[in-house]
Amino acid sequence: MTIDGVDESDRSAPDVSFEELLAMMPAALRDVFPQTRWQLGKLWALDLRVEPVEVVDLLWMFDLPLWQLNGERFKVTPNQVAATPMNFRPHYERVMRADLDFPIHLVAYRGRLVVLDGIHRLLKAHFLRRRWIEAKIATAAQLRQCAAPTSLN
């Protein structure tokens, strides 16, 4: 079970290399996220303090195609789920099951905060009209400490 209350099968999409993932990623996403191949478990393991972040400061991310649809990456925005939840039932259900007791993870990148882990929790906080959400904020250097091993393929 993961923090957001769903098993890994909900996150399934065809395995691709990091380079293939970057190539298929829309330009809008490539411009937003650090081009660092990092591991979620290492991000969670960083010793970062929890601090409140205003939900409104992160709403710009809801316009990005962050989620997959039927195993195809980068097809659904959080705003689409918010507008028509029954058209995106798995994401909506995941949002509603998200546990806001766990902080989201952000990185300070190019002058703004970017959500690395916790978009479903952020959308739930927005649905609940919360002003603040608990977050752990990493620097780009700290994110590089979470680097995934490179394959020898």
C-alpha atoms as an extended CHARMM CRD file, in Angstrom:
* protein
*
       153  EXT
         1         1  MET       CA              0.0000000000        0.0000000000        0.0000000000  PROA      1               0.0000000000
         2         2  THR       CA              1.2410000000        3.4830000000       -0.7800000000  PROA      2               0.0000000000
         3         3  ILE       CA              0.7280000000        6.7860000000        0.9610000000  PROA      3               0.0000000000
         4         4  ASP       CA             -2.2150000000        7.6710000000       -1.2540000000  PROA      4               0.0000000000
         5         5  GLY       CA             -3.9390000000        4.4140000000       -0.3580000000  PROA      5               0.0000000000
         6         6  VAL       CA             -3.6670000000        2.5510000000       -3.6530000000  PROA      6               0.0000000000
         7         7  ASP       CA             -1.4550000000       -0.2720000000       -4.7080000000  PROA      7               0.0000000000
         8         8  GLU       CA              1.1420000000       -0.0260000000       -7.4410000000  PROA      8               0.0000000000
         9         9  SER       CA             -1.2000000000       -1.5460000000      -10.0370000000  PROA      9               0.0000000000
        10        10  ASP       CA             -3.0260000000        1.7880000000      -10.2220000000  PROA      10              0.0000000000
        11        11  ARG       CA              0.1900000000        3.3930000000      -11.3790000000  PROA      11              0.0000000000
        12        12  SER       CA              0.9090000000        0.9000000000      -14.1290000000  PROA      12              0.0000000000
        13        13  ALA       CA              2.0150000000        2.0870000000      -17.5190000000  PROA      13              0.0000000000
        14        14  PRO       CA              4.4100000000        0.3640000000      -19.8720000000  PROA      14              0.0000000000
        15        15  ASP       CA              7.9660000000        0.3900000000      -18.5860000000  PROA      15              0.0000000000
        16        16  VAL       CA             10.2190000000        2.7240000000      -20.4940000000  PROA      16              0.0000000000
        17        17  SER       CA             13.7130000000        4.0480000000      -19.9450000000  PROA      17              0.0000000000
        18        18  PHE       CA             14.2150000000        7.4660000000      -18.3960000000  PROA      18              0.0000000000
        19        19  GLU       CA             15.3200000000        8.7820000000      -21.7800000000  PROA      19              0.0000000000
        20        20  GLU       CA             12.1720000000        7.3910000000      -23.4540000000  PROA      20              0.0000000000
        21        21  LEU       CA             10.0480000000        8.9190000000      -20.7100000000  PROA      21              0.0000000000
        22        22  LEU       CA             11.6190000000       12.3360000000      -21.3090000000  PROA      22              0.0000000000
        23        23  ALA       CA             11.0930000000       11.9880000000      -25.0550000000  PROA      23              0.0000000000
        24        24  MET       CA              7.3670000000       11.2180000000      -24.6940000000  PROA      24              0.0000000000
        25        25  MET       CA              6.8430000000       13.8720000000      -22.0190000000  PROA      25              0.0000000000
        26        26  PRO       CA              5.0370000000       16.9900000000      -23.2540000000  PROA      26              0.0000000000
        27        27  ALA       CA              7.2750000000       20.0660000000      -23.4360000000  PROA      27              0.0000000000
        28        28  ALA       CA              5.1620000000       21.7710000000      -20.7730000000  PROA      28              0.0000000000
        29        29  LEU       CA              6.1950000000       19.0540000000      -18.3030000000  PROA      29              0.0000000000
        30        30  ARG       CA              9.8490000000       18.9750000000      -19.3490000000  PROA      30              0.0000000000
        31        31  ASP       CA             10.0030000000       22.6980000000      -18.5900000000  PROA      31              0.0000000000
        32        32  VAL       CA              8.5080000000       22.2450000000      -15.1150000000  PROA      32              0.0000000000
        33        33  PHE       CA             10.3490000000       19.2550000000      -13.6540000000  PROA      33              0.0000000000
        34        34  PRO       CA             14.0640000000       18.8810000000      -12.9840000000  PROA      34              0.0000000000
        35        35  GLN       CA             15.5700000000       16.4570000000      -15.4870000000  PROA      35              0.0000000000
        36        36  THR       CA             16.7740000000       14.2330000000      -12.6560000000  PROA      36              0.0000000000
        37        37  ARG       CA             16.0390000000       10.5210000000      -12.5260000000  PROA      37              0.0000000000
        38        38  TRP       CA             15.1320000000       10.0900000000       -8.8610000000  PROA      38              0.0000000000
        39        39  GLN       CA             13.5830000000        7.3680000000       -6.7170000000  PROA      39              0.0000000000
        40        40  LEU       CA             10.4800000000        7.9480000000       -4.6410000000  PROA      40              0.0000000000
        41        41  GLY       CA             11.7270000000        5.8950000000       -1.6920000000  PROA      41              0.0000000000
        42        42  LYS       CA             14.8900000000        7.9840000000       -1.5040000000  PROA      42              0.0000000000
        43        43  LEU       CA             12.8250000000       11.1790000000       -1.6690000000  PROA      43              0.0000000000
        44        44  TRP       CA             10.6780000000        9.9700000000        1.2380000000  PROA      44              0.0000000000
        45        45  ALA       CA             13.8540000000        9.1030000000        3.1770000000  PROA      45              0.0000000000
        46        46  LEU       CA             15.2930000000       12.6300000000        3.0010000000  PROA      46              0.0000000000
        47        47  ASP       CA             15.3640000000       14.3620000000        6.3720000000  PROA      47              0.0000000000
        48        48  LEU       CA             13.1970000000       17.3450000000        5.4520000000  PROA      48              0.0000000000
        49        49  ARG       CA             11.1150000000       19.3910000000        7.8350000000  PROA      49              0.0000000000
        50        50  VAL       CA              7.3740000000       19.5570000000        7.3430000000  PROA      50              0.0000000000
        51        51  GLU       CA              6.0270000000       23.0280000000        6.6970000000  PROA      51              0.0000000000
        52        52  PRO       CA              2.7170000000       24.4800000000        5.5720000000  PROA      52              0.0000000000
        53        53  VAL       CA              2.4010000000       25.6100000000        1.9580000000  PROA      53              0.0000000000
        54        54  GLU       CA             -0.5590000000       27.5250000000        0.5950000000  PROA      54              0.0000000000
        55        55  VAL       CA             -2.6150000000       25.3340000000       -1.7180000000  PROA      55              0.0000000000
        56        56  VAL       CA             -3.2240000000       28.2840000000       -4.0430000000  PROA      56              0.0000000000
        57        57  ASP       CA              0.5330000000       28.5040000000       -4.7380000000  PROA      57              0.0000000000
        58        58  LEU       CA              0.4510000000       25.0310000000       -6.3090000000  PROA      58              0.0000000000
        59        59  LEU       CA             -2.8030000000       25.1990000000       -8.2850000000  PROA      59              0.0000000000
        60        60  TRP       CA             -0.9190000000       25.9990000000      -11.5180000000  PROA      60              0.0000000000
        61        61  MET       CA              0.1130000000       22.3300000000      -11.5900000000  PROA      61              0.0000000000
        62        62  PHE       CA             -3.5190000000       21.2520000000      -12.0680000000  PROA      62              0.0000000000
        63        63  ASP       CA             -3.3120000000       22.3680000000      -15.7250000000  PROA      63              0.0000000000
        64        64  LEU       CA             -0.5150000000       19.8860000000      -16.4950000000  PROA      64              0.0000000000
        65        65  PRO       CA             -1.1760000000       16.4080000000      -17.9790000000  PROA      65              0.0000000000
        66        66  LEU       CA              0.3770000000       14.6040000000      -15.0230000000  PROA      66              0.0000000000
        67        67  TRP       CA             -1.6910000000       11.4280000000      -15.0180000000  PROA      67              0.0000000000
        68        68  GLN       CA             -2.1950000000        8.4970000000      -17.3060000000  PROA      68              0.0000000000
        69        69  LEU       CA             -5.3450000000        7.2160000000      -18.9150000000  PROA      69              0.0000000000
        70        70  ASN       CA             -5.7180000000        3.5390000000      -19.7840000000  PROA      70              0.0000000000
        71        71  GLY       CA             -1.9820000000        2.9750000000      -19.4080000000  PROA      71              0.0000000000
        72        72  GLU       CA             -1.0000000000        5.9290000000      -21.5870000000  PROA      72              0.0000000000
        73        73  ARG       CA              1.0670000000        8.5520000000      -19.8150000000  PROA      73              0.0000000000
        74        74  PHE       CA              0.5000000000       12.3280000000      -19.7670000000  PROA      74              0.0000000000
        75        75  LYS       CA             -3.1650000000       12.2710000000      -20.7810000000  PROA      75              0.0000000000
        76        76  VAL       CA             -5.1110000000       13.6520000000      -17.8060000000  PROA      76              0.0000000000
        77        77  THR       CA             -4.8450000000       16.9010000000      -15.8620000000  PROA      77              0.0000000000
        78        78  PRO       CA             -6.0320000000       17.2500000000      -12.2760000000  PROA      78              0.0000000000
        79        79  ASN       CA             -8.3730000000       19.9990000000      -13.5120000000  PROA      79              0.0000000000
        80        80  GLN       CA            -10.0420000000       17.5000000000      -15.8600000000  PROA      80              0.0000000000
        81        81  VAL       CA            -10.6220000000       15.1600000000      -12.9110000000  PROA      81              0.0000000000
        82        82  ALA       CA            -12.0130000000       18.0460000000      -10.8580000000  PROA      82              0.0000000000
        83        83  ALA       CA            -14.3540000000       19.1550000000      -13.6470000000  PROA      83              0.0000000000
        84        84  THR       CA            -15.6800000000       15.7110000000      -14.6250000000  PROA      84              0.0000000000
        85        85  PRO       CA            -14.7500000000       13.2180000000      -11.9050000000  PROA      85              0.0000000000
        86        86  MET       CA            -16.8260000000       10.3480000000      -13.2530000000  PROA      86              0.0000000000
        87        87  ASN       CA            -14.9820000000       10.5080000000      -16.5740000000  PROA      87              0.0000000000
        88        88  PHE       CA            -11.7780000000        9.7790000000      -14.6520000000  PROA      88              0.0000000000
        89        89  ARG       CA            -13.1200000000        7.5500000000      -11.9030000000  PROA      89              0.0000000000
        90        90  PRO       CA             -9.8280000000        5.8350000000      -10.8920000000  PROA      90              0.0000000000
        91        91  HSD       CA             -8.1000000000        9.1780000000      -10.3570000000  PROA      91              0.0000000000
        92        92  TYR       CA            -11.0990000000       10.6800000000       -8.5820000000  PROA      92              0.0000000000
        93        93  GLU       CA            -11.3510000000        7.6750000000       -6.2600000000  PROA      93              0.0000000000
        94        94  ARG       CA             -7.6460000000        7.8940000000       -5.5510000000  PROA      94              0.0000000000
        95        95  VAL       CA             -8.0160000000       11.6130000000       -4.7500000000  PROA      95              0.0000000000
        96        96  MET       CA            -10.8450000000       10.9070000000       -2.3450000000  PROA      96              0.0000000000
        97        97  ARG       CA             -8.8740000000        8.1080000000       -0.6130000000  PROA      97              0.0000000000
        98        98  ALA       CA             -5.7190000000       10.2320000000       -0.3420000000  PROA      98              0.0000000000
        99        99  ASP       CA             -4.4730000000       10.6100000000        3.2320000000  PROA      99              0.0000000000
       100       100  LEU       CA             -3.7780000000       14.2400000000        4.0580000000  PROA      100             0.0000000000
       101       101  ASP       CA             -1.9240000000       13.2010000000        7.2110000000  PROA      101             0.0000000000
       102       102  PHE       CA              1.0820000000       12.5570000000        4.9620000000  PROA      102             0.0000000000
       103       103  PRO       CA              2.8910000000       15.6270000000        3.6300000000  PROA      103             0.0000000000
       104       104  ILE       CA              3.3460000000       16.1620000000       -0.0720000000  PROA      104             0.0000000000
       105       105  HSD       CA              6.8790000000       16.4290000000       -1.4770000000  PROA      105             0.0000000000
       106       106  LEU       CA              7.9900000000       19.4720000000       -3.4130000000  PROA      106             0.0000000000
       107       107  VAL       CA             11.1830000000       20.6690000000       -5.0110000000  PROA      107             0.0000000000
       108       108  ALA       CA             12.2340000000       24.2730000000       -5.3660000000  PROA      108             0.0000000000
       109       109  TYR       CA             13.0150000000       24.5130000000       -9.0800000000  PROA      109             0.0000000000
       110       110  ARG       CA             13.3380000000       27.4910000000      -11.4110000000  PROA      110             0.0000000000
       111       111  GLY       CA             11.9370000000       29.9040000000       -8.8660000000  PROA      111             0.0000000000
       112       112  ARG       CA              8.8270000000       27.9900000000       -7.8630000000  PROA      112             0.0000000000
       113       113  LEU       CA              7.6480000000       24.9650000000       -5.9550000000  PROA      113             0.0000000000
       114       114  VAL       CA              6.9070000000       21.8390000000       -7.9830000000  PROA      114             0.0000000000
       115       115  VAL       CA              5.0090000000       18.8190000000       -6.6380000000  PROA      115             0.0000000000
       116       116  LEU       CA              7.0510000000       15.6230000000       -6.9690000000  PROA      116             0.0000000000
       117       117  ASP       CA              4.7800000000       13.4060000000       -4.8890000000  PROA      117             0.0000000000
       118       118  GLY       CA              1.2810000000       14.1460000000       -3.7020000000  PROA      118             0.0000000000
       119       119  ILE       CA             -0.7730000000       15.6580000000       -6.5210000000  PROA      119             0.0000000000
       120       120  HSD       CA             -3.7640000000       13.4960000000       -5.5500000000  PROA      120             0.0000000000
       121       121  ARG       CA             -3.4350000000       14.7400000000       -1.9500000000  PROA      121             0.0000000000
       122       122  LEU       CA             -3.1290000000       18.3250000000       -3.1780000000  PROA      122             0.0000000000
       123       123  LEU       CA             -6.2950000000       17.9900000000       -5.2580000000  PROA      123             0.0000000000
       124       124  LYS       CA             -8.1300000000       16.5490000000       -2.2470000000  PROA      124             0.0000000000
       125       125  ALA       CA             -6.9870000000       19.4890000000       -0.1180000000  PROA      125             0.0000000000
       126       126  HSD       CA             -8.3010000000       21.7940000000       -2.8410000000  PROA      126             0.0000000000
       127       127  PHE       CA            -11.6360000000       19.9130000000       -2.9560000000  PROA      127             0.0000000000
       128       128  LEU       CA            -11.8990000000       20.3350000000        0.8250000000  PROA      128             0.0000000000
       129       129  ARG       CA            -11.1380000000       24.0600000000        0.4500000000  PROA      129             0.0000000000
       130       130  ARG       CA             -8.0860000000       23.8490000000        2.6550000000  PROA      130             0.0000000000
       131       131  ARG       CA             -5.8810000000       26.9040000000        2.6130000000  PROA      131             0.0000000000
       132       132  TRP       CA             -2.7010000000       25.0430000000        3.5930000000  PROA      132             0.0000000000
       133       133  ILE       CA             -1.1970000000       21.6320000000        2.9840000000  PROA      133             0.0000000000
       134       134  GLU       CA              1.7070000000       20.0890000000        4.8690000000  PROA      134             0.0000000000
       135       135  ALA       CA              4.7630000000       19.6970000000        2.6560000000  PROA      135             0.0000000000
       136       136  LYS       CA              8.3950000000       18.7000000000        2.6370000000  PROA      136             0.0000000000
       137       137  ILE       CA             10.4760000000       20.8600000000        0.3340000000  PROA      137             0.0000000000
       138       138  ALA       CA             13.6860000000       19.5770000000       -1.2410000000  PROA      138             0.0000000000
       139       139  THR       CA             16.2800000000       21.5720000000       -3.1010000000  PROA      139             0.0000000000
       140       140  ALA       CA             17.4830000000       20.4760000000       -6.5370000000  PROA      140             0.0000000000
       141       141  ALA       CA             20.7120000000       19.3070000000       -4.8770000000  PROA      141             0.0000000000
       142       142  GLN       CA             18.7630000000       17.1780000000       -2.3920000000  PROA      142             0.0000000000
       143       143  LEU       CA             16.7480000000       15.7130000000       -5.2550000000  PROA      143             0.0000000000
       144       144  ARG       CA             19.9880000000       14.6960000000       -6.9680000000  PROA      144             0.0000000000
       145       145  GLN       CA             20.8020000000       12.7140000000       -3.7970000000  PROA      145             0.0000000000
       146       146  CYS       CA             17.7400000000       10.6080000000       -4.6520000000  PROA      146             0.0000000000
       147       147  ALA       CA             19.1620000000        9.6070000000       -8.0080000000  PROA      147             0.0000000000
       148       148  ALA       CA             18.1250000000        6.2470000000       -9.3510000000  PROA      148             0.0000000000
       149       149  PRO       CA             20.8940000000        3.8800000000      -10.3750000000  PROA      149             0.0000000000
       150       150  THR       CA             21.7040000000        4.0610000000      -14.0540000000  PROA      150             0.0000000000
       151       151  SER       CA             21.2090000000        0.9220000000      -16.0850000000  PROA      151             0.0000000000
       152       152  LEU       CA             23.9980000000       -0.5870000000      -18.1370000000  PROA      152             0.0000000000
       153       153  ASN       CA             21.7550000000       -1.3660000000      -21.1210000000  PROA      153             0.0000000000
